[in-house]
Amino acid sequence: MSKAAVFFGTGYEEIEALAVVDILRRAGVDTPMVSITGERSVTGSHDIKVEMDAVLDEVNFDELDLIVLPGGGLGTQNLEACEPLIAQVDAFVAKNKLVAAICAAPSILGHRGILKGKKACSYPTFESHLEGAEVLQQPAVIDGNIITGRGMGAAVPFGLAVLEKLQGREAAQKMAETIVYQ
């Protein structure tokens, strides 16, 4: 069974984080919600508090197949400032493991040089941070081990793209039908 962790910093974009958790859990993917704050409850950009499954220091990254970084301006800043998490993002990329980021969060990958030579997308005002990428205006983009999404309105296609990388195109298409997506 696949395992994907979604990381939450204060100010995360609620829909972007929770849509991925929901889609993956519906598909049977073990998807813990992980706080990088050390607290069990994390407040999003619209003052919605969500109870987490774990805090960062409880995560065994060797057990994970995928790291998901939701956006939100403040949430992205907090994720990028979390050195232990960013060290794991770098390690995942080095091992060609899956990393997904949506909205402002793909800027983290751009700042680290991870997007050089790759196709990617982000929230429009963050496109200049996708250093070295071919920037696309699509809801979600898969390029090798990197999955990016544009923003809250693209949360479902982004979640389906993540599922496609974990379980294949057929599983993602079936999930789209199940949740009545288009």
Disulfide bonds with the S-S distance in Angstrom:
none
